[in-house]
């Protein structure tokens, strides 16, 4: 007999809640899907990729809900906002659908990169703003960017944004 995993317990609680919700006519729109078939992996047209941001604090220990996530191009002082959103209770943003290089670029040896770089800013009250520069987004793929926010109290009162450059040369 195998031991139950945390996911098993979560699924059991969701099943019990759904049964109670049906019996007592409680809202169910914010529940997780009952099966993976109800939550398919998103498919994108060629030249479109996805980005999800997970905002946490204390090295990923606690989620940061209601953080403002802004995807932008350009530099920090002269940015063009592409899209923005708010993290949920688990610190996870919604899916940002972004333009990328076509998949064919990853098959050609012409020196072009097979991804498009985006910048993002994550802000929340009581935390130092975190800016991630050059986050790669690939066509047809959902990229997940983890952002660990530093409490202002732990930063000695400093409030200047922390800037992290994610620039890598991905040799695919």
C-alpha positions as YAML, in Angstrom:
chain: A
units: angstrom
residues:
- id: 1
  name: UNK
  ca: [0.00, 0.00, 0.00]
- id: 2
  name: UNK
  ca: [1.48, 3.37, -0.97]
- id: 3
  name: UNK
  ca: [1.45, 6.36, 1.32]
- id: 4
  name: UNK
  ca: [-0.76, 9.33, 0.49]
- id: 5
  name: UNK
  ca: [0.96, 12.31, -1.02]
- id: 6
  name: UNK
  ca: [0.00, 15.93, -0.28]
- id: 7
  name: UNK
  ca: [-1.65, 15.98, -3.73]
- id: 8
  name: UNK
  ca: [-3.78, 12.97, -2.73]
- id: 9
  name: UNK
  ca: [-4.99, 14.85, 0.36]
- id: 10
  name: UNK
  ca: [-5.69, 17.98, -1.71]
- id: 11
  name: UNK
  ca: [-7.68, 15.97, -4.26]
- id: 12
  name: UNK
  ca: [-9.64, 14.29, -1.47]
- id: 13
  name: UNK
  ca: [-10.48, 17.65, 0.11]
- id: 14
  name: UNK
  ca: [-11.55, 19.07, -3.24]
- id: 15
  name: UNK
  ca: [-13.77, 16.03, -3.88]
- id: 16
  name: UNK
  ca: [-15.38, 16.43, -0.45]
- id: 17
  name: UNK
  ca: [-15.90, 20.16, -1.00]
- id: 18
  name: UNK
  ca: [-17.46, 19.57, -4.41]
- id: 19
  name: UNK
  ca: [-19.90, 17.08, -2.89]
- id: 20
  name: UNK
  ca: [-20.81, 19.55, -0.14]
- id: 21
  name: UNK
  ca: [-21.01, 22.40, -2.63]
- id: 22
  name: UNK
  ca: [-23.47, 20.47, -4.76]
- id: 23
  name: UNK
  ca: [-25.59, 19.53, -1.75]
- id: 24
  name: UNK
  ca: [-25.62, 23.03, -0.22]
- id: 25
  name: UNK
  ca: [-25.39, 25.03, -3.48]
- id: 26
  name: UNK
  ca: [-22.04, 26.60, -2.63]
- id: 27
  name: UNK
  ca: [-19.92, 28.39, -5.27]
- id: 28
  name: UNK
  ca: [-17.44, 26.19, -7.11]
- id: 29
  name: UNK
  ca: [-16.00, 28.49, -9.79]
- id: 30
  name: UNK
  ca: [-12.66, 29.00, -7.95]
- id: 31
  name: UNK
  ca: [-11.96, 25.31, -7.42]
- id: 32
  name: UNK
  ca: [-9.20, 23.47, -9.20]
- id: 33
  name: UNK
  ca: [-10.31, 21.26, -12.08]
- id: 34
  name: UNK
  ca: [-11.52, 17.79, -11.20]
- id: 35
  name: UNK
  ca: [-9.10, 16.16, -13.59]
- id: 36
  name: UNK
  ca: [-6.16, 17.03, -15.78]
- id: 37
  name: UNK
  ca: [-8.41, 16.72, -18.84]
- id: 38
  name: UNK
  ca: [-10.25, 19.83, -17.61]
- id: 39
  name: UNK
  ca: [-6.97, 21.76, -17.36]
- id: 40
  name: UNK
  ca: [-5.17, 21.05, -20.62]
- id: 41
  name: UNK
  ca: [-1.72, 22.41, -21.27]
- id: 42
  name: UNK
  ca: [-2.27, 25.58, -23.26]
- id: 43
  name: UNK
  ca: [-1.38, 25.41, -26.91]
- id: 44
  name: UNK
  ca: [-0.05, 28.43, -28.72]
- id: 45
  name: UNK
  ca: [0.27, 29.44, -32.33]
- id: 46
  name: UNK
  ca: [3.83, 29.50, -33.61]
- id: 47
  name: UNK
  ca: [5.47, 32.70, -32.44]
- id: 48
  name: UNK
  ca: [3.54, 32.82, -29.14]
- id: 49
  name: UNK
  ca: [4.84, 31.64, -25.77]
- id: 50
  name: UNK
  ca: [3.61, 31.81, -22.20]
- id: 51
  name: UNK
  ca: [5.04, 33.25, -19.01]
- id: 52
  name: UNK
  ca: [3.87, 32.61, -15.45]
- id: 53
  name: UNK
  ca: [5.45, 34.34, -12.46]
- id: 54
  name: UNK
  ca: [5.61, 32.80, -8.98]
- id: 55
  name: UNK
  ca: [6.22, 35.45, -6.31]
- id: 56
  name: UNK
  ca: [7.48, 34.18, -2.96]
- id: 57
  name: UNK
  ca: [9.52, 35.38, -0.01]
- id: 58
  name: UNK
  ca: [12.06, 33.80, 2.33]
- id: 59
  name: UNK
  ca: [13.66, 31.70, -0.42]
- id: 60
  name: UNK
  ca: [10.37, 30.36, -1.72]
- id: 61
  name: UNK
  ca: [8.93, 29.47, 1.68]
- id: 62
  name: UNK
  ca: [5.89, 31.78, 1.58]
- id: 63
  name: UNK
  ca: [3.83, 32.92, -1.40]
- id: 64
  name: UNK
  ca: [3.28, 36.64, -1.92]
- id: 65
  name: UNK
  ca: [-0.37, 37.19, -2.92]
- id: 66
  name: UNK
  ca: [-1.60, 40.41, -4.57]
- id: 67
  name: UNK
  ca: [1.82, 41.29, -5.98]
- id: 68
  name: UNK
  ca: [1.77, 43.44, -9.11]
- id: 69
  name: UNK
  ca: [3.57, 41.72, -11.99]
- id: 70
  name: UNK
  ca: [4.43, 43.90, -14.97]
- id: 71
  name: UNK
  ca: [5.92, 42.51, -18.18]
- id: 72
  name: UNK
  ca: [7.75, 45.16, -20.16]
- id: 73
  name: UNK
  ca: [10.28, 45.82, -22.88]
- id: 74
  name: UNK
  ca: [13.02, 48.43, -22.86]
- id: 75
  name: UNK
  ca: [15.11, 49.37, -19.86]
- id: 76
  name: UNK
  ca: [14.01, 50.14, -16.32]
- id: 77
  name: UNK
  ca: [13.88, 53.92, -16.84]
- id: 78
  name: UNK
  ca: [12.31, 53.84, -20.31]
- id: 79
  name: UNK
  ca: [9.97, 50.86, -20.29]
- id: 80
  name: UNK
  ca: [7.05, 49.96, -22.48]
- id: 81
  name: UNK
  ca: [4.45, 47.97, -20.52]
- id: 82
  name: UNK
  ca: [3.24, 44.93, -22.44]
- id: 83
  name: UNK
  ca: [0.97, 43.36, -19.87]
- id: 84
  name: UNK
  ca: [0.40, 43.30, -16.12]
- id: 85
  name: UNK
  ca: [-1.48, 41.24, -13.56]
- id: 86
  name: UNK
  ca: [-1.83, 40.39, -9.88]
- id: 87
  name: UNK
  ca: [-0.66, 37.19, -8.18]
- id: 88
  name: UNK
  ca: [-3.23, 34.92, -6.56]
- id: 89
  name: UNK
  ca: [-3.18, 33.52, -3.00]
- id: 90
  name: UNK
  ca: [-0.46, 31.05, -3.99]
- id: 91
  name: UNK
  ca: [1.74, 33.86, -5.34]
- id: 92
  name: UNK
  ca: [1.19, 32.75, -8.93]
- id: 93
  name: UNK
  ca: [0.35, 35.14, -11.74]
- id: 94
  name: UNK
  ca: [-2.00, 34.37, -14.56]
- id: 95
  name: UNK
  ca: [-0.63, 33.27, -17.91]
- id: 96
  name: UNK
  ca: [0.92, 36.04, -19.97]
- id: 97
  name: UNK
  ca: [0.74, 35.20, -23.70]
- id: 98
  name: UNK
  ca: [3.70, 36.89, -25.39]
- id: 99
  name: UNK
  ca: [5.09, 37.16, -28.91]
- id: 100
  name: UNK
  ca: [8.25, 35.10, -29.47]
- id: 101
  name: UNK
  ca: [10.59, 34.02, -32.21]
- id: 102
  name: UNK
  ca: [9.06, 31.31, -34.43]
- id: 103
  name: UNK
  ca: [10.05, 27.70, -33.69]
- id: 104
  name: UNK
  ca: [11.86, 27.44, -37.01]
- id: 105
  name: UNK
  ca: [14.53, 29.78, -35.58]
- id: 106
  name: UNK
  ca: [15.60, 27.02, -33.20]
- id: 107
  name: UNK
  ca: [16.34, 24.76, -36.16]
- id: 108
  name: UNK
  ca: [18.49, 27.17, -38.10]
- id: 109
  name: UNK
  ca: [22.17, 27.71, -37.39]
- id: 110
  name: UNK
  ca: [22.12, 31.36, -38.49]
- id: 111
  name: UNK
  ca: [23.00, 32.76, -35.12]
- id: 112
  name: UNK
  ca: [19.53, 34.06, -34.19]
- id: 113
  name: UNK
  ca: [18.21, 33.15, -30.77]
- id: 114
  name: UNK
  ca: [15.14, 30.88, -30.63]
- id: 115
  name: UNK
  ca: [13.44, 32.91, -27.91]
- id: 116
  name: UNK
  ca: [12.38, 36.45, -27.12]
- id: 117
  name: UNK
  ca: [13.59, 38.21, -23.99]
- id: 118
  name: UNK
  ca: [11.17, 40.10, -21.78]
- id: 119
  name: UNK
  ca: [11.67, 42.09, -18.60]
- id: 120
  name: UNK
  ca: [9.40, 41.96, -15.61]
- id: 121
  name: UNK
  ca: [8.85, 43.81, -12.40]
- id: 122
  name: UNK
  ca: [7.24, 42.37, -9.27]
- id: 123
  name: UNK
  ca: [6.04, 44.75, -6.56]
- id: 124
  name: UNK
  ca: [4.15, 44.26, -3.32]
- id: 125
  name: UNK
  ca: [3.60, 46.41, -0.23]
- id: 126
  name: UNK
  ca: [6.32, 45.82, 2.35]
- id: 127
  name: UNK
  ca: [8.76, 44.26, -0.13]
- id: 128
  name: UNK
  ca: [11.64, 45.55, -2.22]
- id: 129
  name: UNK
  ca: [10.68, 45.62, -5.91]
- id: 130
  name: UNK
  ca: [12.32, 42.85, -7.90]
- id: 131
  name: UNK
  ca: [13.14, 43.37, -11.58]
- id: 132
  name: UNK
  ca: [14.14, 40.44, -13.78]
- id: 133
  name: UNK
  ca: [15.76, 41.48, -17.05]
- id: 134
  name: UNK
  ca: [16.07, 39.32, -20.18]
- id: 135
  name: UNK
  ca: [13.70, 36.52, -19.17]
- id: 136
  name: UNK
  ca: [13.57, 34.09, -22.13]
- id: 137
  name: UNK
  ca: [10.19, 33.09, -23.55]
- id: 138
  name: UNK
  ca: [10.10, 30.33, -26.18]
- id: 139
  name: UNK
  ca: [7.44, 29.70, -28.80]
- id: 140
  name: UNK
  ca: [4.88, 27.11, -27.71]
- id: 141
  name: UNK
  ca: [6.26, 26.84, -24.17]
- id: 142
  name: UNK
  ca: [5.03, 28.14, -20.82]
- id: 143
  name: UNK
  ca: [8.04, 29.52, -18.94]
- id: 144
  name: UNK
  ca: [7.86, 29.87, -15.15]
- id: 145
  name: UNK
  ca: [9.86, 32.67, -13.56]
- id: 146
  name: UNK
  ca: [10.37, 32.42, -9.80]
- id: 147
  name: UNK
  ca: [10.80, 35.74, -8.02]
- id: 148
  name: UNK
  ca: [11.83, 35.85, -4.36]
- id: 149
  name: UNK
  ca: [10.87, 39.19, -2.81]
- id: 150
  name: UNK
  ca: [12.90, 40.63, 0.05]
- id: 151
  name: UNK
  ca: [10.97, 42.26, 2.92]
- id: 152
  name: UNK
  ca: [11.94, 45.92, 3.32]
- id: 153
  name: UNK
  ca: [12.57, 45.26, 7.01]
- id: 154
  name: UNK
  ca: [15.16, 42.62, 6.10]
- id: 155
  name: UNK
  ca: [16.77, 45.01, 3.59]
- id: 156
  name: UNK
  ca: [17.67, 47.50, 6.30]
- id: 157
  name: UNK
  ca: [15.03, 49.91, 5.05]
- id: 158
  name: UNK
  ca: [16.48, 50.09, 1.54]
- id: 159
  name: UNK
  ca: [13.77, 50.34, -1.07]
- id: 160
  name: UNK
  ca: [15.74, 50.56, -4.32]
- id: 161
  name: UNK
  ca: [14.69, 47.80, -6.73]
- id: 162
  name: UNK
  ca: [16.78, 44.65, -6.96]
- id: 163
  name: UNK
  ca: [17.68, 44.01, -10.58]
- id: 164
  name: UNK
  ca: [18.59, 40.53, -11.74]
- id: 165
  name: UNK
  ca: [19.81, 39.89, -15.26]
- id: 166
  name: UNK
  ca: [18.63, 36.52, -16.55]
- id: 167
  name: UNK
  ca: [20.73, 36.85, -19.73]
- id: 168
  name: UNK
  ca: [22.16, 33.51, -20.75]
- id: 169
  name: UNK
  ca: [23.27, 32.20, -24.07]
- id: 170
  name: UNK
  ca: [21.09, 29.15, -24.55]
- id: 171
  name: UNK
  ca: [22.87, 26.85, -26.94]
- id: 172
  name: UNK
  ca: [20.10, 24.66, -28.20]
...
